[in-house]
Amino acid sequence: MEADHHKVTRYRTIWFSDSHLGSKGCKAEFLSDFLKHNDCETLIMVGDILDGWKMRKKVFWPQEHTNVIRRILTRAKRGTKVIYITGNHDDMLRRYSGIDFGNIHLVDEYLHITADGRKLWCIHGDQFDGVIQCHRWLAYCGDVMYESMLHLNRWYNQARRKFGFGYWSLSAYLKHKVKRAVNFISDFEEAVAKSAVQKGMDGVVCGHIHHPEIRDIHENIIYYNCGDWVESCTALAEDFEGKIHLIRWVDIGHQQADQENTSSEEETVQSPA
């Protein structure tokens, strides 16, 4: 599964969320490529890794989705500590929280201590979504509409590729142009950060809203959102000094792959700059 010759950037910690494996919207080929080129001591998956909502209706599981799982299992086998935080789309796993599967630990939340000593509360974030908590039927309806938008987005990007343009998320653009969506994101971020303050944390890492972000948001709490692998194709990475970066793989992934294909050198492991 792992390539014999490719450059790998090594981090202390990597977070990603909302891959929605098992759904047609998942950009599994991007995520597999990201995991191929980036390694870490601890891999934290921040919920909605599997899309149980979609798989209850219809099984969709191409080879690209299997490739992602194989890369994660390979990382665990080679010594990476893998934390799987449950989300609302994979909430069927919450009944098994606290169980370890070898080097994979299934939890509902996780406390991460950075290299510089900061305490980060890692949760999926659906606990702060009133629609999920109080009106689950409305969340399902919204999920159907969202899937339709992603379907349109696939056709749109196929047309862009024919004209030589790169990937661009039409659904993300439209979502963030709608005032109510912007207000929801802001309210969500404030609620999560306020709860982190009450827990005595220095920061919070979450997913759920598919909006990648790093910012100082509430009483010096740093808010981190992983984004997703449906629209933005983003992840968070902590270097060995404790600094956390937001990685947008659609911007750099294929450039790195192109450079790799022109080199015949042995596989090397680099530390991030």
Residue, then its C-alpha position, 0 to 999 in steps of 0.5 A: m500500500e505505501a509507496d516505496h519512494h516518496k518524501v514524507t513530512r513528519y509531525r508530532t501530531i496530525w488532526f483531520s475530521d469529517s472525511h465521510l468515508g462511505s459517502k460519494g462526497c468524500k475526497a478519499e483520493f486526496l486524503s489517501d495522498f495526504l496520509k501517504h506524504n505526511d506522518c506523525e507520532t499521534l494521529i487524531m481523527v476528530g469525528d465523522i470519519l465514517d458516514g453511518w447516515k449514508m451507509r444506512k441507506k445505501v452502501f457506497w465503498p470504492q477502493e479509494h475509501t479502502n485505501v484510506i483505512r489501510r493507510i490509517l491501519t498501517r500508521a497504527k501498526r508502525g507505532t503511530k498512536v491513533i485517536y478516533i473521536t466519534g461524531n454525529h455521522d459515526d455516532m453508532l460507534r459511541r456505544y463502544s467509546g473507551i475501547d482500544f483496538g490495538n494502537i487505535h483508541l475510540v473516544d468521545e473526546y480527548l485531551h491533547i498536550t502540545a509540545d509547548g505544554r498547552k492543553l487542547w480539548c479535542i471534540h467533534g463539536d456536534q454537541f454544540d449544534g442545536v439542530i443536531q441535538c434538538h431537531r435531528w429530523l431537520a439535520y437529516c433533511g439538511d444532509v440530503m440538501y448538502e449531498s445534492m450540492l456536493h453532487l452539483n459540485r462534482w460536475y462543476n469541478q469536472a468542467r473546471r478540469k477540462f479547461g485546466f483549472g484546479y479544484w474549487s468548492l462551489s458548495a463552500y463558497l455558496k455556504h459562506k456567502v449566506k448570512r445565516a450560515v456565517n452567523f451559525i459558524s460564528d455562534f458555533e465557534e463562540a460556544v465551543a470556545k466558551s466551554a473550553v474556558q470553563k474546562g480550563m483549556d488553552g484551546v479547542v480542536c474540533g470539526h463538524i461545521h466543515h470550516p477550517e480555521i485557526r484563531d484566538i476567539h475567546e479569553n485567549i482560547i485558540y480555536y482550531n477547526c480541522g475542516d473536512w475532506v468533502e470540500s476543503c481537504t484540510a488538516l491540522a498539524e503540530d510540529f515538534e515545537g508545539k506550533i500548529h499549522l493548517i494544511r490545505w492539501v488541494d493547494i500543495g498535494h499534487q505539486q508535491a506529488d509531481q516533484e516526487n515523480t521526477s525524483s528517483e531518490e530513496e524515501t526520506v523523512q523530513s521535519p517541517a520547517 
